[in-house]
Amino acid sequence: MTMEKIVFAIIIIIVLALQYFISSYKGGFWKYIIPIIFILTLLILLLCKIITLGSFILYLIIGLLVLLAQSFMAEEKSNK
């Protein structure tokens, strides 16, 4: 595993953890900033040729589905 892939994995984990905590506790417009940061991070990695276009699309779909699921769970939890 190369250093770029390790850095990429760490960035993704940090973004997902931030999304979980912000959507659970802060709410408001903060929960919309994290997906934007996620997409920008993926774009930077794509433009720096750390990931390929296929990887970009795959990570984007999986990442946004995870972020969406976390947002729904947090919203459902706050409505109870």
PyMOL Python script that loads the backbone (N, CA, C, O; Angstrom):
from pymol import cmd

cmd.read_pdbstr("""\
ATOM      1  N   MET A   1       0.857  -1.178   0.000  1.00  0.00           N
ATOM      2  CA  MET A   1       0.000   0.000   0.000  1.00  0.00           C
ATOM      3  C   MET A   1       0.901   1.239   0.000  1.00  0.00           C
ATOM      4  O   MET A   1       1.805   1.365   0.825  1.00  0.00           O
ATOM      5  N   THR A   2       0.639   2.130  -0.924  1.00  0.00           N
ATOM      6  CA  THR A   2       1.475   3.317  -1.028  1.00  0.00           C
ATOM      7  C   THR A   2       1.040   4.381  -0.028  1.00  0.00           C
ATOM      8  O   THR A   2      -0.053   4.326   0.536  1.00  0.00           O
ATOM      9  N   MET A   3       1.910   5.328   0.170  1.00  0.00           N
ATOM     10  CA  MET A   3       1.649   6.395   1.134  1.00  0.00           C
ATOM     11  C   MET A   3       0.428   7.226   0.731  1.00  0.00           C
ATOM     12  O   MET A   3      -0.332   7.661   1.596  1.00  0.00           O
ATOM     13  N   GLU A   4       0.232   7.452  -0.576  1.00  0.00           N
ATOM     14  CA  GLU A   4      -0.911   8.236  -1.035  1.00  0.00           C
ATOM     15  C   GLU A   4      -2.221   7.561  -0.666  1.00  0.00           C
ATOM     16  O   GLU A   4      -3.172   8.229  -0.259  1.00  0.00           O
ATOM     17  N   LYS A   5      -2.278   6.248  -0.806  1.00  0.00           N
ATOM     18  CA  LYS A   5      -3.504   5.525  -0.477  1.00  0.00           C
ATOM     19  C   LYS A   5      -3.769   5.542   1.024  1.00  0.00           C
ATOM     20  O   LYS A   5      -4.922   5.596   1.451  1.00  0.00           O
ATOM     21  N   ILE A   6      -2.719   5.495   1.816  1.00  0.00           N
ATOM     22  CA  ILE A   6      -2.884   5.572   3.266  1.00  0.00           C
ATOM     23  C   ILE A   6      -3.417   6.948   3.656  1.00  0.00           C
ATOM     24  O   ILE A   6      -4.325   7.053   4.480  1.00  0.00           O
ATOM     25  N   VAL A   7      -2.855   7.997   3.068  1.00  0.00           N
ATOM     26  CA  VAL A   7      -3.323   9.362   3.343  1.00  0.00           C
ATOM     27  C   VAL A   7      -4.774   9.512   2.901  1.00  0.00           C
ATOM     28  O   VAL A   7      -5.579  10.119   3.608  1.00  0.00           O
ATOM     29  N   PHE A   8      -5.109   8.968   1.745  1.00  0.00           N
ATOM     30  CA  PHE A   8      -6.478   9.032   1.244  1.00  0.00           C
ATOM     31  C   PHE A   8      -7.438   8.342   2.209  1.00  0.00           C
ATOM     32  O   PHE A   8      -8.502   8.883   2.511  1.00  0.00           O
ATOM     33  N   ALA A   9      -7.081   7.172   2.688  1.00  0.00           N
ATOM     34  CA  ALA A   9      -7.940   6.445   3.630  1.00  0.00           C
ATOM     35  C   ALA A   9      -8.118   7.230   4.923  1.00  0.00           C
ATOM     36  O   ALA A   9      -9.219   7.272   5.472  1.00  0.00           O
ATOM     37  N   ILE A  10      -7.063   7.844   5.409  1.00  0.00           N
ATOM     38  CA  ILE A  10      -7.151   8.642   6.636  1.00  0.00           C
ATOM     39  C   ILE A  10      -8.058   9.851   6.425  1.00  0.00           C
ATOM     40  O   ILE A  10      -8.854  10.180   7.304  1.00  0.00           O
ATOM     41  N   ILE A  11      -7.954  10.511   5.286  1.00  0.00           N
ATOM     42  CA  ILE A  11      -8.806  11.665   4.984  1.00  0.00           C
ATOM     43  C   ILE A  11     -10.274  11.255   4.954  1.00  0.00           C
ATOM     44  O   ILE A  11     -11.126  11.948   5.509  1.00  0.00           O
ATOM     45  N   ILE A  12     -10.567  10.140   4.314  1.00  0.00           N
ATOM     46  CA  ILE A  12     -11.950   9.668   4.228  1.00  0.00           C
ATOM     47  C   ILE A  12     -12.493   9.342   5.613  1.00  0.00           C
ATOM     48  O   ILE A  12     -13.630   9.690   5.930  1.00  0.00           O
ATOM     49  N   ILE A  13     -11.699   8.683   6.434  1.00  0.00           N
ATOM     50  CA  ILE A  13     -12.131   8.338   7.791  1.00  0.00           C
ATOM     51  C   ILE A  13     -12.403   9.601   8.609  1.00  0.00           C
ATOM     52  O   ILE A  13     -13.391   9.666   9.340  1.00  0.00           O
ATOM     53  N   ILE A  14     -11.540  10.591   8.488  1.00  0.00           N
ATOM     54  CA  ILE A  14     -11.734  11.851   9.219  1.00  0.00           C
ATOM     55  C   ILE A  14     -13.009  12.556   8.766  1.00  0.00           C
ATOM     56  O   ILE A  14     -13.772  13.050   9.596  1.00  0.00           O
ATOM     57  N   VAL A  15     -13.243  12.606   7.462  1.00  0.00           N
ATOM     58  CA  VAL A  15     -14.440  13.273   6.945  1.00  0.00           C
ATOM     59  C   VAL A  15     -15.704  12.564   7.419  1.00  0.00           C
ATOM     60  O   VAL A  15     -16.668  13.217   7.817  1.00  0.00           O
ATOM     61  N   LEU A  16     -15.706  11.233   7.380  1.00  0.00           N
ATOM     62  CA  LEU A  16     -16.884  10.491   7.829  1.00  0.00           C
ATOM     63  C   LEU A  16     -17.117  10.656   9.330  1.00  0.00           C
ATOM     64  O   LEU A  16     -18.260  10.759   9.775  1.00  0.00           O
ATOM     65  N   ALA A  17     -16.042  10.681  10.103  1.00  0.00           N
ATOM     66  CA  ALA A  17     -16.186  10.890  11.546  1.00  0.00           C
ATOM     67  C   ALA A  17     -16.724  12.291  11.841  1.00  0.00           C
ATOM     68  O   ALA A  17     -17.586  12.455  12.703  1.00  0.00           O
ATOM     69  N   LEU A  18     -16.225  13.287  11.138  1.00  0.00           N
ATOM     70  CA  LEU A  18     -16.734  14.654  11.313  1.00  0.00           C
ATOM     71  C   LEU A  18     -18.214  14.741  10.959  1.00  0.00           C
ATOM     72  O   LEU A  18     -18.993  15.382  11.664  1.00  0.00           O
ATOM     73  N   GLN A  19     -18.592  14.093   9.865  1.00  0.00           N
ATOM     74  CA  GLN A  19     -19.995  14.108   9.460  1.00  0.00           C
ATOM     75  C   GLN A  19     -20.874  13.468  10.524  1.00  0.00           C
ATOM     76  O   GLN A  19     -21.962  13.965  10.814  1.00  0.00           O
ATOM     77  N   TYR A  20     -20.411  12.377  11.101  1.00  0.00           N
ATOM     78  CA  TYR A  20     -21.197  11.697  12.129  1.00  0.00           C
ATOM     79  C   TYR A  20     -21.419  12.608  13.337  1.00  0.00           C
ATOM     80  O   TYR A  20     -22.549  12.761  13.800  1.00  0.00           O
ATOM     81  N   PHE A  21     -20.352  13.206  13.843  1.00  0.00           N
ATOM     82  CA  PHE A  21     -20.487  14.033  15.036  1.00  0.00           C
ATOM     83  C   PHE A  21     -21.240  15.329  14.762  1.00  0.00           C
ATOM     84  O   PHE A  21     -22.040  15.761  15.591  1.00  0.00           O
ATOM     85  N   ILE A  22     -21.000  15.947  13.629  1.00  0.00           N
ATOM     86  CA  ILE A  22     -21.689  17.202  13.322  1.00  0.00           C
ATOM     87  C   ILE A  22     -23.166  16.962  13.071  1.00  0.00           C
ATOM     88  O   ILE A  22     -24.003  17.733  13.540  1.00  0.00           O
ATOM     89  N   SER A  23     -23.507  15.902  12.336  1.00  0.00           N
ATOM     90  CA  SER A  23     -24.923  15.648  12.072  1.00  0.00           C
ATOM     91  C   SER A  23     -25.647  15.205  13.330  1.00  0.00           C
ATOM     92  O   SER A  23     -26.852  15.425  13.457  1.00  0.00           O
ATOM     93  N   SER A  24     -24.936  14.585  14.260  1.00  0.00           N
ATOM     94  CA  SER A  24     -25.571  14.128  15.499  1.00  0.00           C
ATOM     95  C   SER A  24     -25.776  15.259  16.498  1.00  0.00           C
ATOM     96  O   SER A  24     -26.790  15.282  17.196  1.00  0.00           O
ATOM     97  N   TYR A  25     -24.849  16.185  16.582  1.00  0.00           N
ATOM     98  CA  TYR A  25     -24.883  17.168  17.658  1.00  0.00           C
ATOM     99  C   TYR A  25     -25.126  18.599  17.194  1.00  0.00           C
ATOM    100  O   TYR A  25     -25.952  19.300  17.779  1.00  0.00           O
ATOM    101  N   LYS A  26     -24.435  19.039  16.170  1.00  0.00           N
ATOM    102  CA  LYS A  26     -24.528  20.441  15.759  1.00  0.00           C
ATOM    103  C   LYS A  26     -25.763  20.701  14.908  1.00  0.00           C
ATOM    104  O   LYS A  26     -26.568  21.578  15.222  1.00  0.00           O
ATOM    105  N   GLY A  27     -25.910  19.935  13.831  1.00  0.00           N
ATOM    106  CA  GLY A  27     -27.017  20.157  12.916  1.00  0.00           C
ATOM    107  C   GLY A  27     -26.815  21.438  12.134  1.00  0.00           C
ATOM    108  O   GLY A  27     -25.685  21.871  11.909  1.00  0.00           O
ATOM    109  N   GLY A  28     -27.912  22.037  11.724  1.00  0.00           N
ATOM    110  CA  GLY A  28     -27.844  23.294  10.992  1.00  0.00           C
ATOM    111  C   GLY A  28     -27.122  23.155   9.668  1.00  0.00           C
ATOM    112  O   GLY A  28     -27.174  22.108   9.022  1.00  0.00           O
ATOM    113  N   PHE A  29     -26.454  24.212   9.274  1.00  0.00           N
ATOM    114  CA  PHE A  29     -25.770  24.200   7.982  1.00  0.00           C
ATOM    115  C   PHE A  29     -24.471  23.412   8.014  1.00  0.00           C
ATOM    116  O   PHE A  29     -23.918  23.118   6.954  1.00  0.00           O
ATOM    117  N   TRP A  30     -23.962  23.059   9.191  1.00  0.00           N
ATOM    118  CA  TRP A  30     -22.706  22.310   9.281  1.00  0.00           C
ATOM    119  C   TRP A  30     -22.805  20.954   8.603  1.00  0.00           C
ATOM    120  O   TRP A  30     -21.824  20.472   8.037  1.00  0.00           O
ATOM    121  N   LYS A  31     -23.978  20.334   8.652  1.00  0.00           N
ATOM    122  CA  LYS A  31     -24.094  19.011   8.050  1.00  0.00           C
ATOM    123  C   LYS A  31     -24.046  19.073   6.524  1.00  0.00           C
ATOM    124  O   LYS A  31     -23.906  18.038   5.872  1.00  0.00           O
ATOM    125  N   TYR A  32     -24.157  20.257   5.950  1.00  0.00           N
ATOM    126  CA  TYR A  32     -24.030  20.402   4.503  1.00  0.00           C
ATOM    127  C   TYR A  32     -22.600  20.736   4.084  1.00  0.00           C
ATOM    128  O   TYR A  32     -22.240  20.551   2.921  1.00  0.00           O
ATOM    129  N   ILE A  33     -21.797  21.217   5.000  1.00  0.00           N
ATOM    130  CA  ILE A  33     -20.418  21.577   4.677  1.00  0.00           C
ATOM    131  C   ILE A  33     -19.539  20.334   4.514  1.00  0.00           C
ATOM    132  O   ILE A  33     -18.662  20.306   3.651  1.00  0.00           O
ATOM    133  N   ILE A  34     -19.769  19.317   5.331  1.00  0.00           N
ATOM    134  CA  ILE A  34     -18.940  18.117   5.278  1.00  0.00           C
ATOM    135  C   ILE A  34     -19.033  17.407   3.922  1.00  0.00           C
ATOM    136  O   ILE A  34     -17.991  17.022   3.393  1.00  0.00           O
ATOM    137  N   PRO A  35     -20.225  17.211   3.325  1.00  0.00           N
ATOM    138  CA  PRO A  35     -20.244  16.612   1.984  1.00  0.00           C
ATOM    139  C   PRO A  35     -19.502  17.447   0.939  1.00  0.00           C
ATOM    140  O   PRO A  35     -18.894  16.901   0.019  1.00  0.00           O
ATOM    141  N   ILE A  36     -19.556  18.767   1.085  1.00  0.00           N
ATOM    142  CA  ILE A  36     -18.820  19.632   0.156  1.00  0.00           C
ATOM    143  C   ILE A  36     -17.319  19.424   0.331  1.00  0.00           C
ATOM    144  O   ILE A  36     -16.585  19.339  -0.654  1.00  0.00           O
ATOM    145  N   ILE A  37     -16.862  19.341   1.578  1.00  0.00           N
ATOM    146  CA  ILE A  37     -15.442  19.074   1.840  1.00  0.00           C
ATOM    147  C   ILE A  37     -15.051  17.711   1.283  1.00  0.00           C
ATOM    148  O   ILE A  37     -13.966  17.551   0.724  1.00  0.00           O
ATOM    149  N   PHE A  38     -15.937  16.731   1.437  1.00  0.00           N
ATOM    150  CA  PHE A  38     -15.684  15.385   0.919  1.00  0.00           C
ATOM    151  C   PHE A  38     -15.504  15.408  -0.599  1.00  0.00           C
ATOM    152  O   PHE A  38     -14.560  14.817  -1.124  1.00  0.00           O
ATOM    153  N   ILE A  39     -16.400  16.084  -1.296  1.00  0.00           N
ATOM    154  CA  ILE A  39     -16.320  16.156  -2.756  1.00  0.00           C
ATOM    155  C   ILE A  39     -15.071  16.918  -3.190  1.00  0.00           C
ATOM    156  O   ILE A  39     -14.395  16.508  -4.133  1.00  0.00           O
ATOM    157  N   LEU A  40     -14.759  18.016  -2.517  1.00  0.00           N
ATOM    158  CA  LEU A  40     -13.551  18.778  -2.859  1.00  0.00           C
ATOM    159  C   LEU A  40     -12.286  17.952  -2.633  1.00  0.00           C
ATOM    160  O   LEU A  40     -11.348  18.018  -3.428  1.00  0.00           O
ATOM    161  N   THR A  41     -12.261  17.176  -1.550  1.00  0.00           N
ATOM    162  CA  THR A  41     -11.109  16.316  -1.283  1.00  0.00           C
ATOM    163  C   THR A  41     -10.948  15.285  -2.389  1.00  0.00           C
ATOM    164  O   THR A  41      -9.837  15.041  -2.861  1.00  0.00           O
ATOM    165  N   LEU A  42     -12.056  14.682  -2.801  1.00  0.00           N
ATOM    166  CA  LEU A  42     -11.986  13.714  -3.896  1.00  0.00           C
ATOM    167  C   LEU A  42     -11.521  14.372  -5.194  1.00  0.00           C
ATOM    168  O   LEU A  42     -10.733  13.791  -5.941  1.00  0.00           O
ATOM    169  N   LEU A  43     -12.007  15.580  -5.460  1.00  0.00           N
ATOM    170  CA  LEU A  43     -11.580  16.284  -6.675  1.00  0.00           C
ATOM    171  C   LEU A  43     -10.088  16.601  -6.651  1.00  0.00           C
ATOM    172  O   LEU A  43      -9.403  16.463  -7.665  1.00  0.00           O
ATOM    173  N   ILE A  44      -9.589  17.021  -5.503  1.00  0.00           N
ATOM    174  CA  ILE A  44      -8.156  17.305  -5.381  1.00  0.00           C
ATOM    175  C   ILE A  44      -7.339  16.042  -5.612  1.00  0.00           C
ATOM    176  O   ILE A  44      -6.327  16.065  -6.313  1.00  0.00           O
ATOM    177  N   LEU A  45      -7.790  14.936  -5.014  1.00  0.00           N
ATOM    178  CA  LEU A  45      -7.075  13.674  -5.205  1.00  0.00           C
ATOM    179  C   LEU A  45      -7.129  13.225  -6.661  1.00  0.00           C
ATOM    180  O   LEU A  45      -6.168  12.643  -7.164  1.00  0.00           O
ATOM    181  N   LEU A  46      -8.240  13.488  -7.339  1.00  0.00           N
ATOM    182  CA  LEU A  46      -8.356  13.141  -8.754  1.00  0.00           C
ATOM    183  C   LEU A  46      -7.443  14.017  -9.605  1.00  0.00           C
ATOM    184  O   LEU A  46      -6.755  13.517 -10.495  1.00  0.00           O
ATOM    185  N   LEU A  47      -7.434  15.314  -9.338  1.00  0.00           N
ATOM    186  CA  LEU A  47      -6.613  16.228 -10.128  1.00  0.00           C
ATOM    187  C   LEU A  47      -5.118  16.032  -9.886  1.00  0.00           C
ATOM    188  O   LEU A  47      -4.305  16.299 -10.772  1.00  0.00           O
ATOM    189  N   CYS A  48      -4.753  15.568  -8.693  1.00  0.00           N
ATOM    190  CA  CYS A  48      -3.348  15.263  -8.398  1.00  0.00           C
ATOM    191  C   CYS A  48      -2.957  13.867  -8.879  1.00  0.00           C
ATOM    192  O   CYS A  48      -1.824  13.426  -8.685  1.00  0.00           O
ATOM    193  N   LYS A  49      -3.904  13.184  -9.504  1.00  0.00           N
ATOM    194  CA  LYS A  49      -3.704  11.840 -10.065  1.00  0.00           C
ATOM    195  C   LYS A  49      -3.331  10.813  -9.003  1.00  0.00           C
ATOM    196  O   LYS A  49      -2.581   9.874  -9.271  1.00  0.00           O
ATOM    197  N   ILE A  50      -3.862  10.999  -7.798  1.00  0.00           N
ATOM    198  CA  ILE A  50      -3.685  10.002  -6.747  1.00  0.00           C
ATOM    199  C   ILE A  50      -4.716   8.894  -6.935  1.00  0.00           C
ATOM    200  O   ILE A  50      -4.439   7.726  -6.664  1.00  0.00           O
ATOM    201  N   ILE A  51      -5.917   9.272  -7.403  1.00  0.00           N
ATOM    202  CA  ILE A  51      -6.939   8.280  -7.719  1.00  0.00           C
ATOM    203  C   ILE A  51      -7.342   8.443  -9.179  1.00  0.00           C
ATOM    204  O   ILE A  51      -7.140   9.500  -9.777  1.00  0.00           O
ATOM    205  N   THR A  52      -7.914   7.386  -9.745  1.00  0.00           N
ATOM    206  CA  THR A  52      -8.369   7.430 -11.133  1.00  0.00           C
ATOM    207  C   THR A  52      -9.819   7.903 -11.183  1.00  0.00           C
ATOM    208  O   THR A  52     -10.468   8.062 -10.150  1.00  0.00           O
ATOM    209  N   LEU A  53     -10.314   8.124 -12.391  1.00  0.00           N
ATOM    210  CA  LEU A  53     -11.693   8.573 -12.557  1.00  0.00           C
ATOM    211  C   LEU A  53     -12.675   7.517 -12.062  1.00  0.00           C
ATOM    212  O   LEU A  53     -13.678   7.848 -11.429  1.00  0.00           O
ATOM    213  N   GLY A  54     -12.393   6.263 -12.345  1.00  0.00           N
ATOM    214  CA  GLY A  54     -13.252   5.184 -11.863  1.00  0.00           C
ATOM    215  C   GLY A  54     -13.288   5.125 -10.348  1.00  0.00           C
ATOM    216  O   GLY A  54     -14.349   4.940  -9.752  1.00  0.00           O
ATOM    217  N   SER A  55     -12.125   5.281  -9.722  1.00  0.00           N
ATOM    218  CA  SER A  55     -12.060   5.297  -8.259  1.00  0.00           C
ATOM    219  C   SER A  55     -12.801   6.505  -7.706  1.00  0.00           C
ATOM    220  O   SER A  55     -13.490   6.408  -6.691  1.00  0.00           O
ATOM    221  N   PHE A  56     -12.659   7.640  -8.375  1.00  0.00           N
ATOM    222  CA  PHE A  56     -13.349   8.858  -7.949  1.00  0.00           C
ATOM    223  C   PHE A  56     -14.854   8.640  -7.916  1.00  0.00           C
ATOM    224  O   PHE A  56     -15.514   8.979  -6.934  1.00  0.00           O
ATOM    225  N   ILE A  57     -15.395   8.075  -8.986  1.00  0.00           N
ATOM    226  CA  ILE A  57     -16.840   7.840  -9.062  1.00  0.00           C
ATOM    227  C   ILE A  57     -17.283   6.842  -7.999  1.00  0.00           C
ATOM    228  O   ILE A  57     -18.308   7.039  -7.347  1.00  0.00           O
ATOM    229  N   LEU A  58     -16.514   5.775  -7.824  1.00  0.00           N
ATOM    230  CA  LEU A  58     -16.853   4.762  -6.825  1.00  0.00           C
ATOM    231  C   LEU A  58     -16.816   5.340  -5.415  1.00  0.00           C
ATOM    232  O   LEU A  58     -17.752   5.142  -4.640  1.00  0.00           O
ATOM    233  N   TYR A  59     -15.743   6.054  -5.075  1.00  0.00           N
ATOM    234  CA  TYR A  59     -15.637   6.669  -3.750  1.00  0.00           C
ATOM    235  C   TYR A  59     -16.717   7.717  -3.531  1.00  0.00           C
ATOM    236  O   TYR A  59     -17.245   7.849  -2.426  1.00  0.00           O
ATOM    237  N   LEU A  60     -17.043   8.455  -4.570  1.00  0.00           N
ATOM    238  CA  LEU A  60     -18.074   9.484  -4.463  1.00  0.00           C
ATOM    239  C   LEU A  60     -19.430   8.862  -4.145  1.00  0.00           C
ATOM    240  O   LEU A  60     -20.134   9.326  -3.249  1.00  0.00           O
ATOM    241  N   ILE A  61     -19.793   7.820  -4.875  1.00  0.00           N
ATOM    242  CA  ILE A  61     -21.086   7.166  -4.643  1.00  0.00           C
ATOM    243  C   ILE A  61     -21.142   6.550  -3.251  1.00  0.00           C
ATOM    244  O   ILE A  61     -22.102   6.768  -2.511  1.00  0.00           O
ATOM    245  N   ILE A  62     -20.120   5.787  -2.894  1.00  0.00           N
ATOM    246  CA  ILE A  62     -20.105   5.131  -1.583  1.00  0.00           C
ATOM    247  C   ILE A  62     -20.066   6.164  -0.460  1.00  0.00           C
ATOM    248  O   ILE A  62     -20.812   6.054   0.513  1.00  0.00           O
ATOM    249  N   GLY A  63     -19.208   7.158  -0.591  1.00  0.00           N
ATOM    250  CA  GLY A  63     -19.080   8.175   0.448  1.00  0.00           C
ATOM    251  C   GLY A  63     -20.347   8.975   0.653  1.00  0.00           C
ATOM    252  O   GLY A  63     -20.748   9.224   1.790  1.00  0.00           O
ATOM    253  N   LEU A  64     -20.987   9.384  -0.439  1.00  0.00           N
ATOM    254  CA  LEU A  64     -22.215  10.160  -0.302  1.00  0.00           C
ATOM    255  C   LEU A  64     -23.360   9.317   0.246  1.00  0.00           C
ATOM    256  O   LEU A  64     -24.210   9.826   0.976  1.00  0.00           O
ATOM    257  N   LEU A  65     -23.390   8.032  -0.101  1.00  0.00           N
ATOM    258  CA  LEU A  65     -24.405   7.156   0.493  1.00  0.00           C
ATOM    259  C   LEU A  65     -24.201   7.009   1.996  1.00  0.00           C
ATOM    260  O   LEU A  65     -25.166   7.012   2.760  1.00  0.00           O
ATOM    261  N   VAL A  66     -22.954   6.881   2.418  1.00  0.00           N
ATOM    262  CA  VAL A  66     -22.665   6.787   3.855  1.00  0.00           C
ATOM    263  C   VAL A  66     -23.033   8.092   4.556  1.00  0.00           C
ATOM    264  O   VAL A  66     -23.643   8.069   5.625  1.00  0.00           O
ATOM    265  N   LEU A  67     -22.670   9.221   3.967  1.00  0.00           N
ATOM    266  CA  LEU A  67     -23.017  10.516   4.561  1.00  0.00           C
ATOM    267  C   LEU A  67     -24.529  10.711   4.630  1.00  0.00           C
ATOM    268  O   LEU A  67     -25.051  11.235   5.614  1.00  0.00           O
ATOM    269  N   LEU A  68     -25.222  10.286   3.583  1.00  0.00           N
ATOM    270  CA  LEU A  68     -26.673  10.401   3.566  1.00  0.00           C
ATOM    271  C   LEU A  68     -27.300   9.516   4.637  1.00  0.00           C
ATOM    272  O   LEU A  68     -28.230   9.938   5.325  1.00  0.00           O
ATOM    273  N   ALA A  69     -26.800   8.300   4.781  1.00  0.00           N
ATOM    274  CA  ALA A  69     -27.315   7.391   5.808  1.00  0.00           C
ATOM    275  C   ALA A  69     -27.080   7.955   7.206  1.00  0.00           C
ATOM    276  O   ALA A  69     -27.957   7.869   8.066  1.00  0.00           O
ATOM    277  N   GLN A  70     -25.912   8.525   7.434  1.00  0.00           N
ATOM    278  CA  GLN A  70     -25.627   9.123   8.744  1.00  0.00           C
ATOM    279  C   GLN A  70     -26.545  10.304   9.018  1.00  0.00           C
ATOM    280  O   GLN A  70     -27.002  10.485  10.147  1.00  0.00           O
ATOM    281  N   SER A  71     -26.815  11.095   8.015  1.00  0.00           N
ATOM    282  CA  SER A  71     -27.705  12.246   8.195  1.00  0.00           C
ATOM    283  C   SER A  71     -29.120  11.790   8.516  1.00  0.00           C
ATOM    284  O   SER A  71     -29.782  12.358   9.384  1.00  0.00           O
ATOM    285  N   PHE A  72     -29.587  10.750   7.805  1.00  0.00           N
ATOM    286  CA  PHE A  72     -30.925  10.234   8.075  1.00  0.00           C
ATOM    287  C   PHE A  72     -31.029   9.655   9.477  1.00  0.00           C
ATOM    288  O   PHE A  72     -32.026   9.869  10.167  1.00  0.00           O
ATOM    289  N   MET A  73     -30.006   8.921   9.902  1.00  0.00           N
ATOM    290  CA  MET A  73     -30.029   8.344  11.244  1.00  0.00           C
ATOM    291  C   MET A  73     -30.028   9.438  12.307  1.00  0.00           C
ATOM    292  O   MET A  73     -30.738   9.336  13.307  1.00  0.00           O
ATOM    293  N   ALA A  74     -29.240  10.474  12.095  1.00  0.00           N
ATOM    294  CA  ALA A  74     -29.191  11.579  13.058  1.00  0.00           C
ATOM    295  C   ALA A  74     -30.513  12.336  13.083  1.00  0.00           C
ATOM    296  O   ALA A  74     -30.976  12.741  14.149  1.00  0.00           O
ATOM    297  N   GLU A  75     -31.117  12.527  11.928  1.00  0.00           N
ATOM    298  CA  GLU A  75     -32.404  13.217  11.851  1.00  0.00           C
ATOM    299  C   GLU A  75     -33.492  12.398  12.533  1.00  0.00           C
ATOM    300  O   GLU A  75     -34.332  12.939  13.253  1.00  0.00           O
ATOM    301  N   GLU A  76     -33.469  11.106  12.303  1.00  0.00           N
ATOM    302  CA  GLU A  76     -34.445  10.218  12.935  1.00  0.00           C
ATOM    303  C   GLU A  76     -34.269  10.208  14.453  1.00  0.00           C
ATOM    304  O   GLU A  76     -35.246  10.187  15.201  1.00  0.00           O
ATOM    305  N   LYS A  77     -33.026  10.221  14.891  1.00  0.00           N
ATOM    306  CA  LYS A  77     -32.731  10.227  16.325  1.00  0.00           C
ATOM    307  C   LYS A  77     -33.200  11.532  16.973  1.00  0.00           C
ATOM    308  O   LYS A  77     -33.700  11.522  18.098  1.00  0.00           O
ATOM    309  N   SER A  78     -33.041  12.644  16.273  1.00  0.00           N
ATOM    310  CA  SER A  78     -33.443  13.935  16.842  1.00  0.00           C
ATOM    311  C   SER A  78     -34.959  14.111  16.850  1.00  0.00           C
ATOM    312  O   SER A  78     -35.483  14.896  17.641  1.00  0.00           O
ATOM    313  N   ASN A  79     -35.670  13.394  15.982  1.00  0.00           N
ATOM    314  CA  ASN A  79     -37.129  13.500  15.944  1.00  0.00           C
ATOM    315  C   ASN A  79     -37.811  12.682  17.030  1.00  0.00           C
ATOM    316  O   ASN A  79     -39.000  12.875  17.283  1.00  0.00           O
ATOM    317  N   LYS A  80     -37.097  11.786  17.669  1.00  0.00           N
ATOM    318  CA  LYS A  80     -37.697  10.937  18.715  1.00  0.00           C
ATOM    319  C   LYS A  80     -37.871  11.679  19.996  1.00  0.00           C
ATOM    320  O   LYS A  80     -38.360  11.114  20.975  1.00  0.00           O
TER     321      LYS A  80
END
""", "prot")
cmd.dss("prot")
cmd.show_as("cartoon", "prot")
cmd.util.cbc("prot")
cmd.orient("prot")
